[in-house]
Amino acid sequence: MPQFRRVLAAEVVSNFGSMLSRLVIPWIATLVLGATPLQMGVLAVADVAAGALGALLLGVLVDRHSTRTVMVAADLLRALFLALLALAAWRGSVSLVLLMVVAALSGLATMAFELARSAWIARYVETAALATRNAQLSAAGNITEAASFGIGGWIYQALGGVLSLAIDAASYVVSALLLIRIAHVPPATHGAQRPNLRVLADEARVGMRTLLREPTLRGLTWVHIVVVLAMSLSSTSYMIYVARDLALETGVLGTIFAVGGVGSALGAVCAPRIGRRFGSRSAAVLGLGFAALGALLIPLATAPVAFAIVLLVAHQFIGDGGFVVHEIHDRTLRQSIAPADQLAKVDAGIRMLGQLTIVAGALGGGVVATAIGARAALFLAAAILIGATLLAQAVLARSPRVGLAG
């Protein structure tokens, strides 16, 4: 499928750059501007919060416009934002406020891009091939993420922040050039009324009503919220536990983290086969069950060091791989169930609720971990994931069967 291969190539190129900037921007804040922990916290959630706040409106706009046009425009906007940031860094006028603004604007553009890409795939790809295409996209993202994180530090060390940001900006331009040649998919809704703010708000409410009234979509939304809550709680405690409580060296931890990329890639490769064997509904539940099992291995990792390392590596394979399997089939089910004219709006509603949960979970997770300790918080996160697995089983057991092949 030449059209999809262009989307896949664009994902590889742009994801490499975006992962690089995820390293470079915090490094500039820390090493150049001397940001405080509170400032780093705000910077860390700026893109997530902006994407959550703008998701519903962006979903309406995506359904009203060509998905190809939205993807190309989002890429070019992200390139512009990062080029301006690189220019400011080169001139010595970069500031924390500017970093936060660029992160927020990039978060909005990224949300628009992801909504448009998901809608394009759902409308262009045959339903039976959705799981395979989603898996290929996930595998490409995971592999480039691992590569970018692996060499990102060396790029920053050799070239500095300015050129690193310029590389990221260039990657989005290349992505736009690839995507401008993909097939045009007509907008889902043209809308009889001019798209003023009131009309857009009404259409956003229609999407949310669809999300909340369709039983399977509503159930998948609750599963997503619970999963994201568990992940947020875990993220606040994981590094404290492995680096401080277990006192593992950074070199060892870096190697363990790299294994996660391999586990995620294997999960993406296996996801279509699992879907063909068990169906997307069972595959989504099975993947989430392995994610919960992997999460449980983290707090079980205790002295001696060799035993802890074995369990942490197992988590990277089992947990990350399982989560990717769940994520691929969860996305496939949403794309298959949502009405064709509301794909982006429904997706936007789920993403908005998920990202708001990320912000709340990150803040609340710090409070919980402080009160009960990092290890106990990790056990709690694993228990929440187990609960999410049971909820997913209950939701999808009642849902209509979706015929998905590879």
Order of alpha helices (4+ residues) and beta strands (2+ residues): alpha-alpha-alpha-alpha-alpha-alpha-alpha-alpha-alpha-alpha-alpha-alpha
